[in-house]
C-alpha cells in the first residue's frame, strides 16, 4: 500500500482506506496506470529473461553436449563401488566384512556393523583411546570413517554438477573427485595395516570378538577407486572443453524461437490459403450448379 500520494506527495495515514487522495483528490490506484503497466511489463520481461538464461545454463551444463551427457553417467557409475566388498577381518569366532549389503561375502555386513557400532559407540571410542588410536580397532574404525568421507565427496561431486551449472568450466567437481580418491587411498592404507596391528591377544569391535584374526583389503575397493577415476576423467575433460556463454545460449534460444514462430506462421498462412481456395472452389461449384439449373429450366420452358 502506498504511503504517499503519487500525485501531490501528501502523506497517507495507515488508517486512511479511501481510494482518493484527501489533498488533491486524485485516484491513487488509477494514477498514471499506463506508465505503471508499462513498467510492470518491463520488469516481467526482465524476470522471464533471467529465468530463460538460468534454464539455458542448467540444460547446457547437464546435457548440452555429448561429453556433458557422458559426464553425468561417468559421475554416477562409482555408486556401484559402494556395494562391493572393500575389506575383511576374519577369525575363528567372527567375520567382519566391509561389504555394504553382504552380497559378496559371508559374515557381518557393513549395514549390520553400523547397528552394532552405534549401540557400542562409547565402548569403541574407549578402546581406540586405550590403543592410542593405533591398534586394530582404531585402524578399522578410521578406515571405515575415510570410506564414508570418500562416499560423501562422491555424492557432493555429483550434485555440484547441478549446483555450479552457471560455471560450466568449473574445477570443483574433479577437485572433489581427487579428495575422494585421497580419502579412499587413506582407507586402503588403514585397512591393509590392520593385519600388522593384530597381535596374539583377542580383541573386540562392537559386539564382535576376534581370535587368531586376519585382515585383508578386498578387490571391491580397487573397483571403487577405478570408477572414481572414471568420474574424475569425465569432470576433468568437461572443465577443459570449450563452453558456451549465457549470451550465446540465449541467442541460440531466441533463434530457435524465431524459427519456430516462422514455421507456425507459414503453417497458418498455408491453412488460410487452403481455406480460401476451398471457399472459392465451393463458390465456383455453386455457380456451376446454378448455371446448369438455369440452362435446364430454359430448355424446359422452350418445350
C-alpha positions, 0 to 999 in steps of 0.5 A: 500500500502506498504511503504517499500520494503519487500525485501531490506527495501528501502523506497517507495515514495507515488508517486512511482506506479511501481510494482518493487522495484527501489533498488533491483528490486524485485516484491513487490506484488509477494514477498514471496506470499506463506508465505503471503497466508499462513498467510492470511489463518491463520488469516481467520481461526482465524476470522471464529473461533471467529465468530463460538464461538460468534454464539455458545454463542448467540444460547446457551444463547437464546435457548440452553436449555429448561429453556433458551427457557422458559426464553425468553417467561417468559421475554416477557409475562409482555408486556401484563401488559402494556395494562391493566388498572393500575389506575383511577381518576374519577369525575363528569366532567372527567375520567382519566384512566391509561389504555394504549389503553382504552380497559378496561375502559371508559374515557381518555386513557393513549395514549390520556393523553400523547397528552394532557400532552405534549401540557400542559407540562409547565402548569403541571410542574407549578402546581406540583411546586405550590403543592410542588410536593405533591398534586394530580397532582404531585402524578399522574404525578410521578406515571405515570413517575415510570410506564414508568421507570418500562416499560423501565427496562422491555424492557432493561431486555429483550434485555440484554438477547441478549446483555450479551449472552457471560455471560450466568450466568449473574445477570443483567437481574433479577437485572433489573427485581427487579428495575422494580418491585421497580419502579412499587411498587413506582407507586402503592404507588403514585397512591393509595395516590392520593385519600388522596391528593384530597381535596374539591377544583377542580383541573386540569391535562392537559386539564382535570378538576376534581370535587368531584374526586376519585382515585383508583389503578386498578387490571391491575397493580397487573397483571403487577407486577405478570408477572414481577415476572414471568420474574424475576423467569425465569432470576433468575433460568437461572443465577443459572443453570449450563452453558456451556463454549465457549470451550465446545460449540465449541467442541460440534460444531466441533463434530457435524461437524465431524459427519456430514462430516462422514455421507456425506462421507459414503453417497458418498462412498455408491453412488460410490459403487452403481455406480460401481456395476451398471457399472459392472452389465451393463458390465456383461449384455453386455457380456451376450448379446454378448455371446448369439449373438455369440452362435446364429450366430454359430448355424446359420452358422452350418445350 
